[in-house]
Amino acid sequence: MTRRNGIRTVLVLLLVGLGVVLFALGKEHQVFLDNKAAAVGGAQIPALESVRVTVDGGEPLEFAADDRDVVQTRGLRAQVKLEVLDGNGNVTKTVERSVSFSFEDRVMLSLPVLAQGGEGYRLPPPVVE
């Protein structure tokens, strides 16, 4: 009976582990993309005039200064590609960053801080009332 109980215990642990992995991989996150001026470490970073953002290879979103939008993504990480545009729509700078979410439902990213490549690009998500 001891061997049978050991096998059952291992099977239950494997099923629980599989459930945790599937939960993490299938978890959906709201990613708020914010193109407003931000203060990081006492320095004021102005909003970007024109920027194009792609999250996980999805549809590119274009932002003007003071814009905000939200995208849905799944998994523990997302690849964010940010292209700063000039007045003619030409790309002047490209930044790619991998963002991890853990078990958060909602995350807000500051596009001006991401464009500078600095830390502190995560902001508190907006409050839904």
Salt bridges, closest charged atoms under 4 A:
GLU28 OE2 - ARG74 NH2 3.66
ASP34 OD1 - ARG68 NE 3.12
GLU62 OE2 - ARG52 NE 3.49
GLU83 OE1 - ARG52 NH1 2.72
GLU83 OE2 - LYS81 NZ 3.43
GLU104 OE1 - ARG122 NH1 3.46
ASP105 OD1 - LYS27 NZ 2.33
GLU119 OE2 - ARG97 NH2 2.62
